[in-house]
């Protein structure tokens, strides 16, 4: 019989709707009942693509005995961390403080007032590897509150006070960021894996924001090693099993140091951020292989994660048919059978050699496709032209992709999240303009139109759209990620309505997230739900933090609108984290990239022309092609008048009746030009 979660729209909560557990969603009903009955809360947090969340569900939450024990001791609440990052952030910090580690599924035990007193992550059904069983944990946590409620409350209150203190303001303020930037580079260089790429030991995460920081360091200092670290990491990830070589896109992370065996879930944010990282590397190197990976990743997002309405879905699960990775792995025989009867049949052995497919396999007796050797080496050994080999492998991949489509696909989480969609829109807009892929720009525009229309009922931005309903007031990361996306979308499209929308988002950030008490931005709005404390985390996690995204947006918007308050607040955010940036720089990749932007000489490009004309788009593409650390691109048609944007002053118009670009530094402009190569030359001279 379905439980209360059957009335929710979150795919993760719906996955638990048939559990025998007496689940509640987070809300007034559950919290009030806990207080009324003086019963502690079992808070379980996860997300739909989380493999170990599924494991714990099968082992424990589907067990009638476990469900009865949970009901005996607790009010049990399920939370989708992707819908409620505020709740996840607070209780993840608490569990990390209590146990020294965290992750998902997150299991936290709270007093009826919501104060955490015990927790962990995954618990097995029986004691294993030094871990207690889930039933042992349930009894211990339940007994602790029943027998020692005052002691439990006191310990929990002390923990919360410590977390509030850690959440408090820093004492050091310094807008000169060079020391922090240099320190972060030294830290990354010391952790760099020169063989396999990436940083540190297994498990390895892709860290696209860190790779951007390395590329910025290379441009700022001329240090070749910084670019080599970024390039090598990007190429090793692209060659490894982390990447889906058939369908495109990247899996979540690698469990080994070689990028071979991933956790197979695919997240929208990973792919959006990685597409931009490969695009940036292409801008710096003009290497076609890096461009190919960027496009393959974006094409995956457009094919598999794009909603008919125009937005992007959140994720693909790791499991299908109850087995992690089953959709993606192959045996030798499966590849031979799939290629049999096709023009590629004779290439089965060649494909298996190139992609390291063997009878013994590399993953539980099956094979994760990867490229351990450069195709040029294989081409020479087979006495083939590299271009011929590449074409034959492309044809084989296409045939195998068609064959794979007959398998049961992993579950797709079809909720649409504003912050993740902002990252995707930005990737498509910047790639469209840089590569001249105007179909990408169309995709970005359709997604932005959808968000701006469907997720702002009454003008109030919501975080989530699912099943025709938008809900949950947006968080700082939603406003900031969308604002950055719309600035990039304007730069690619030259449509002034996105500047108007960006200005609205910036004003909302200042009006709703800026604390009047301490002058800092918080992750939740000042009129949002009251939790045990107001969360604020400037440190990046799997995605850039809302605070760092807001700093970037305010600096970018401050330059576009010549708005001193935006600029000053953006700089103050960076300065307020100066001590943390110097101590833990590698955990603040997005904020350090924004700091790098703040110390770079600005380059501005204003383009006047018909937005759909080839001549205008050629100027837009030329302005996007290089890697400039502090670049602003704006534009309009000759007929439009755009207020509040000095670079689009009405006095600037067409030269000779054709699309014209004004390349400037600090609002002081060179002679207007009309040809793409002139734009490139002027921008190069200012770099």
LINCOR-V808051 format. One record per helix or strand. SS is the DSSP state (@ for helix, = for strand). FROM is the first residue (numbers start at 1). TO is the last residue. If there is no record, write none. Layout:
SS/FROM/TO ; SS/FROM/TO
This chain:
@/4/7 ; @/11/15 ; =/23/25 ; @/28/37 ; =/40/46 ; @/51/61 ; @/64/73 ; =/74/80 ; @/85/99 ; =/106/110 ; =/116/120 ; =/128/128 ; =/131/131 ; @/134/147 ; @/149/166 ; @/178/191 ; =/192/192 ; =/199/199 ; =/204/205 ; @/208/221 ; @/224/239 ; =/243/243 ; =/250/250 ; =/253/254 ; =/262/263 ; =/266/267 ; @/268/285 ; @/288/304 ; =/306/306 ; =/312/312 ; =/315/316 ; =/319/320 ; =/323/324 ; =/330/330 ; @/332/339 ; @/345/354 ; =/363/363 ; =/366/367 ; @/375/381 ; @/386/404 ; =/412/413 ; =/416/417 ; @/418/435 ; @/438/454 ; @/457/459 ; =/462/466 ; =/469/473 ; @/476/493 ; @/497/512 ; =/514/514 ; =/521/521 ; @/546/561 ; @/564/576 ; @/578/583 ; @/585/587 ; @/589/599 ; =/603/608 ; @/614/624 ; =/631/636 ; @/646/648 ; =/655/655 ; =/658/658 ; =/660/665 ; =/668/669 ; =/673/673 ; @/676/686
